[in-house]
Amino acid sequence: MISLSEFRSLFHNGLVKQNAGLVQLLGLCPLLAISNNVVNALSLGLATMLVMASSSGAVSSVRHFIPHEIRIPVFVLVIAALVTVIDLAMNAFVHPLYLVLGIFIPLITTNCIVLARVDAFSSKNHPLHSVIDALAMGLGLTLVLVVLGGIREIIGQGTLFSGIDLVFGASAKSLVLHVLPNYHGFLLAILPPGAFIALGLLIAANNRYNARSTQRARAAIPVAA
């Protein structure tokens, strides 16, 4: 079993302290390439989180049977098998979205976020702890993707949830929010340079928040006479 304090610690670590997108800066290729709107960002984030959770649980369960010398190839094989399942499932059930995400679904296999967490945490800890840690890390990455996708979509197109019909069909087009009516768009925001600028601003905001939190914590400590 896992205690409440351990549960909170794992989620704080994944969402804030070691956030993959804002702190560790891992997996920047899919982070920047797919975050041009909320739907794409959320879809890739959830797929990555599902792979992380399942691979972490699988590796943790058999960690005592994997020789240390060949652990990385074994980890990659486990991750590749699970990514293949996700890839085929998306191809079967959400084919239009699958075509948009393209190569970035198979590339989850080589995503350093997944492999690094499996090697650093799951191969050394209990399966339940490993799955929760992976969910927290995946959720942290997904939140960054969604925020980045939202910023780029609003500035670039003036909408939110554009492309939701790729998941739920043509009838879902009515769910698209036109945040900025009669907006002609800003092309830079949905191009790669816009992704770098938006991510840089998010990282700067996160660093500023952490610095102010540290200052407040230090100010709250009484000074010895």
FENRANOR-V401392 format. One line per field, one symbol per residue. burial: + if it has 9 or more other ideal C-beta (glycine too) atoms within 8 Angstrom, else -. A space follows every 10 residues. Layout:
burial=???
//
This chain:
burial=-----++--+ +++++--+++ +++--++--+ ++++++++++ ++++++++++ ++++++++++ --+--+---- +--+++-+++ -++--++--+ ---++-++-+ +--++-+++- +-+++++++- +++-+-+-++ ++++++++++ ++++++++++ ++++-+++++ +++++++--- -+---+---- ----+--+++ ---++++++- -++--+---- ---------- -----
//
